[in-house]
C-alpha cells in the first residue's frame, strides 16, 4: 500500500503553479499516484528523446534541464527548486522529453506518472479546465520572466531571484544556492563574472554570500532594490534554511 504524502510534500505541491488554487480533494486525486524519491547530485533523471511518461515536482534541492552540443558542452535550459515542476508539457504532448534533466544538488522529488495523472484528468473534466487555466497562468509567468531577463540589469535579476527564495513571513533569511554558481548565472542569462559583480553590488542592501549560502538582512530592502513585486519574481518560493540552522548546512566541496 502506497504511503500518503508527507506534509512537507503537500506544501511544496501547493506552491506549484500547475496546482494553484486546487481544493484538498482535487489535489488528493492528482497526487494519489505520485511517489517521493531522493536523488544524489549528478543523477540523470531522463535524456532527450526518452518517452515522456512522467513529470516532477521539486520538494528540496535543485534540478537542471540542459542540452548537449556536438562537442559535449552543456547548454542549460532551466533550473528548478522547491515548489517548481518540470517536464509536464512534454508529458501532455507525448512527443518525448526534448531535453536532459539531472540533479544539480541532492534533491527530493515528487514523481507523477503520466498514465495515472492523465487518467485522472479524463475522469474529471472540471479538473481539466482548472488545470488549463493554471497552464495559461504559467505561460504569463514565463512571458514576465522573459521580459525581466531582457530588460533588467544583472544585479536586479539576481536580487529578484534571491527575493523569490525568501519566505513571506519574515524579513531576514538564509537561502541555499547550488554550489556551482555557473548554474545560477546561466539561469539568469549572465556570464560568471557578471554574477560575481552583481552579488557584490547586493552588499549595498545587506546581502552577503558565504560558500553556497546567501544571507539576506532585509528582504523588504532587497525587494525594493530589485524594483519588482512578489507576483513578478523570477521563481516561486523554494525551501529556506532558518537563521538558527545556518551553521549546520552542508558547504560546497
N, C-alpha and C positions, 0 to 999 in steps of 0.2 A: 504493500500500500504506500502510495506516494505521501511524503511528509508535507504538511502545509508550509507555505512560505513564511519566512521569519518576518517579524515586524519591520526590521530594517529594510528588507527586500520590498515589502509593500510600500514603504515610504518612498523608496527610490523610484518605484514604478509610477507612483502618483506624480512625480516630477517630470515624467516623460511627456512631451507634447502630444504624442500619439494617443495617450490615455487621459489627457487632461479633462477634468470635469465628469468623468465616469463615476457612477454610483458604486457602492460596495458590491452589490450583487452582480452587476455587469462586469466589474473588474475581476471578481472571483471566477466568472465564466471564462474569461480570457486567459487568466493566469493558472487555471487548473492543470494544464498540461506542461507548464513551464518548470524547468529544473535549475536549481542553484549549483553552480560549478566554480571551482577555484582553479586558476591557471598561473603558472610561473612566467616571469618575464622572458620574452623571446618565443613563447609558444605561438605557433602558426595556427590560427583559427580556421581559416579557409584560404583557398587560392583562386585566382581569377579563372573563370571557366567551369568551376565545380557547380553542381546543381544547387540552386539557392533554396534549400529545404528547411531553413531556419533563420531566425534573426535574434538579436541580442539586446539586452538592457544591462548597462554597467552599474553594478552595485558599489564597487570600490575599485581603485586603481585606474590605469589608463590603457586605452587600446588605439592603435593607429591603423588607418587604411592607406594603402600605398600601391603604386605600380612599379614595375621594374623595367628599366630600359634595356636595350640590347647589350649594352656594355656592363650590365649588372648594377647600375646605380638606382637608388630608390627615389621616387617622386611621391611625396606624401600628399594624400588626397584629403584626409581628415584625421582628427584627434578627438577622442571621446573619453569622458569620465562620468562620475556618478550622476545618475538621473538623465542619462542620454541613451538613445537607442541607435542602432545601426544595422544595415542590411535588410530592413523591412521593405524598401522599394524593390529590391531585387527579388524578394520573396513574392511580391504581388505580381510582377510581370513574368516570372517563371523563365527568364532568359539566362539564368546562371549568374554567379557573382561576377561583377565587372572588374573588381579589384581584389587585392590580397588584404587580409587582416591579420595582425599579430599583436600580442600583448606587449605594450611598451613598458609597463611596470606591473608587478604582481597584482592580479585582479581577481575579483569575484564577479561573475556574470550570471545573468538570468537568461537561459536559453529557451526560446519559444520555437516549437516545431511547426512547420508550415501546415501540415495536414490538420493538426488539432485546431490551430488558430483560424484557418480558412473555413473549416467545417463549422466552427462556432459562429462565424460571420454569416455563413449561408443559412443557418437556422435562426438567426436573429437579425432581421432586416433593419430594424430600428437602430441596432448597434452599428451596422454597416454605415448608415447615414451619419451617425455620430462620428465615426472614425474618418469619414470623408471630409467632414467639417474640420476635424483636427489636422488632417493632412494639408488642407488649404492653409491653416494657420502656420504649419511648419514651412510651407512654401514662402509665405510672407516673411517669416523669420529669416529664411535663407537670403531673401532679397535685401532685408535690412543689413544682414551680415556682409553681403557683397558691397553694399553702399559704404559701410564702415571701413572695409578693407581698401576700398578705392579712394575714399576721401579723407580719412583721418590720418594724422601723423602717427609715427610708430609709437611714441610714448603714450598717446591716447588709446591706441589699440591695446597696448599692454595693460594700461590702467583699467580699461573696461573689462578685459579678460580676467584680471585678478579680482575686481569687484564682484564679478559673476561667481567666483569661487567662495565668496564670503557669505556667512549666514545673515539673515534679515534681522534676527533678534538681538544682535549685539553690535557694538561699534569698534571692536578690536577682534582680530583673528590671526591665526597662523594657518596657512594653507600649504599643501604639498604639490609641487610640480614634478614632472618626470625628471629623472637625473640627467637625461640627455636634453639640454636646452635647445638643441637644434630642432627638436620636435615642436617646441613652443614657437620658435622663430618661424618654422615652416607653416604652422597653424595660423600665424598672424601675418603671413606674407611679408616677412622681413629677413634680411641677412643676419647671420650670427653676430656680427659686430654691431649691427643696428640694435639687436636685442640687448646687448650689454650697455650701450649708450642709453637706451630707453629705460632700463632698470635703474641706472644711475640717476636719471632725471627724476624718477619717482621718489628719491630720497627727500625731495622738497616737501612732500606731503606725508612723511613718516613711514615710508615703505623701506624695509631692509631685507636683504636676501642672504641666507646662510646655507650653503650647500643647496639642497632642493627644497628648503623651507623659506617661505616668504612671510614676513611678519608685517601686519598692517596695524598701525597705531590708531588711525582714524578713518574708518570706512567711508563716512559721510564726506570727508575732505577728499578722499581718493575718487569718490563718485563725481564730485564737482570738478575735479581735475580732469576726469575722463570726459566731462561735458556730455553726459548721457543719462538717460532714465533707466530704471530697472528693467522695464519690458523690452529695451533695445540692446541689452547686453549681448556679448558675443556667444555666451553659452549658458545653459541652465545651471542651477546650483548643484555642485557635487559635494563630496564629503569634506568636512573641515576638521582639523585637529584642534581641540580646545587648548587654550593657553596653558593650562596646567599639565598637559600631556606632551608639550613640545619636546622636552628633553628625551622622551622615550622613542622618538621617531627614528626610523632607520635612515642613516645618511647614505649618500652615494658612495659607491666603492670604486 
